[in-house]
């Protein structure tokens, strides 16, 4: 092959590269659109709050106190006390909570420095502070307790 014939050659690699790029762009677009159409894009960024709580139990008074140390504020109506094991709430477990279908809703919002005190009866069990906004829930803090009764 002579050099002049090489320069006269009209075939090139660029059409092949163009086709490959068009296919890649089409596949990427289809993946992004498909993700949102089937709902995988929903809920991105919706997370449960990140908060740190301390928990203490006074076995003489049969009270459990949760203290919000740091992190996100827990909105009013989204924090609950849940009991398990052989522990139950007394008739009036405290001013910080209100009975709601077997679990105790915390009155007000919780931000750093706020406390929730809950009075129990029964030998032993677990007292948990949970977050539940209807769509998402998580346990913020749990403590195993032994009451003196």
C-alpha positions in Angstrom: 0.0 0.0 0.0 1.4 3.3 -1.0 1.3 6.4 1.1 -0.9 8.2 -1.4 -3.4 5.4 -1.2 -3.5 5.6 2.6 -4.4 9.3 2.4 -7.0 8.6 -0.2 -8.7 5.9 2.0 -12.1 7.2 3.1 -12.9 4.6 5.8 -12.4 5.8 9.4 -12.9 4.7 13.0 -15.1 7.7 14.0 -18.4 6.2 12.9 -17.8 3.2 15.1 -16.9 5.4 18.1 -20.0 7.5 17.4 -22.3 4.4 17.4 -20.7 3.1 20.7 -21.2 6.5 22.4 -24.9 6.7 21.2 -25.6 3.2 22.6 -23.9 4.1 25.9 -25.9 7.3 26.3 -29.1 5.5 25.5 -28.4 2.8 28.1 -27.6 5.3 30.8 -30.7 7.4 30.1 -32.9 4.3 30.1 -31.5 3.2 33.5 -32.0 6.7 35.1 -35.6 7.0 33.8 -36.4 3.4 34.7 -35.2 3.9 38.3 -37.6 6.8 38.8 -40.5 5.2 37.0 -40.5 2.1 39.2 -40.1 4.1 42.3 -36.6 3.5 43.4 -36.0 7.2 43.4 -38.7 7.8 46.0 -37.5 8.2 49.6 -34.0 9.2 48.7 -33.0 11.7 51.4 -35.8 10.6 53.7 -34.2 9.2 56.7 -34.9 8.7 60.4 -33.4 11.3 62.7 -29.9 10.7 64.1 -29.9 11.4 67.8 -28.0 10.3 70.8 -29.8 9.4 74.0 -28.7 8.3 77.5 -30.9 6.0 79.5 -30.9 5.5 83.3 -33.1 3.4 85.5 -33.8 4.1 89.2 -34.8 0.7 90.6 -35.9 2.3 93.9 -38.3 4.6 92.3 -39.0 2.3 89.3 -38.4 5.2 86.8 -36.6 5.2 83.6 -35.2 8.5 82.2 -34.1 9.1 78.6 -32.0 12.2 78.1 -31.4 13.6 74.6 -27.7 14.3 74.4 -27.1 15.4 70.8 -28.3 15.2 67.2 -31.5 15.9 65.4 -34.6 17.1 67.1 -37.3 14.5 67.5 -40.6 16.1 66.4 -43.8 16.2 68.6 -45.8 13.0 68.0 -43.0 10.9 66.7 -41.4 9.5 69.9 -42.8 6.6 71.8 -42.0 4.5 74.9 -42.5 0.8 74.3 -42.3 -1.9 77.0 -41.5 -5.6 76.7 -40.9 -8.5 79.0 -42.5 -8.5 82.5 -42.6 -4.8 82.9 -45.7 -2.5 82.4 -46.6 1.1 83.0 -48.2 2.1 86.2 -51.6 3.8 86.1 -50.0 7.2 85.9 -46.5 6.7 84.4 -45.7 10.5 84.3 -46.5 13.8 82.8 -44.0 13.3 79.9 -46.2 10.6 78.1 -49.7 9.8 77.0 -51.1 6.3 76.3 -51.7 5.5 72.7 -52.8 2.0 71.8 -50.4 0.1 74.0 -47.4 2.4 73.6 -46.8 5.7 75.2 -46.4 8.8 73.1 -43.9 11.4 74.4 -45.5 14.8 74.9 -43.7 17.5 73.0 -40.6 17.4 70.9 -37.2 16.3 72.1 -34.0 18.3 71.5 -30.6 18.3 73.2 -31.0 18.5 77.0 -34.6 17.4 77.1 -35.6 14.4 79.3 -38.4 11.9 79.4 -39.2 10.0 82.6 -41.4 7.0 82.7 -42.6 5.0 85.7 -43.0 1.3 85.5 -44.0 -1.8 87.5 -43.1 -5.4 87.2 -40.0 -7.5 87.8 -37.9 -7.0 84.7 -38.0 -6.2 81.0 -36.9 -3.6 78.4 -38.0 0.0 78.1 -37.4 1.4 74.6 -37.6 4.9 73.2 -38.6 4.6 69.5 -39.1 7.0 66.6 -42.1 6.4 64.4 -43.5 8.9 61.9 -45.8 6.5 60.2 -43.5 5.8 57.3 -40.2 5.1 59.1 -39.3 3.9 62.5 -36.2 3.1 64.5 -35.2 2.4 68.1 -33.5 5.5 69.5 -32.4 3.8 72.8 -33.3 0.8 74.9 -32.5 -0.2 78.4 -33.0 -3.5 80.3 -34.4 -2.9 83.8 -34.9 -4.7 87.1 -37.5 -3.1 89.4 -37.5 -3.5 93.2 -41.3 -3.3 93.4 
